[in-house]
């Protein structure tokens, strides 16, 4: 949730997914570094998309093309 979309001249218009506050992303990244994690996923529900991308890359690509 930053000024990225406003600065590019097209405000974020989607209802889902909602923008994530930058402070939350920063806090999760710091926690990931502190716990020596190789990956940090924010928001956490995106782990499901990562799982689908790994297990079924074709289905992931089709979904990304449709909703991405």
Steps between C-alpha positions, in 0.01 A plus 500: 500500500725774366465785254622281212167481316416865553841608370464289188171676428267204553374448856465145630144409407470134604287394793713190554773462597513802723827692519724400790637780720871557440567488876357145516720387210804657666424333833460159333826545311686592817353196676602281206860624521504455878380139460734427206213427261577465130151620400251745641149505351271796567206459524525144629211370288725543194683185612213310337584660165866406545398142573283484187782651292733225622261205475300601192683766298252476211203567726690785662580656162136471391380661823758776478399572141135522597522684832857634506 
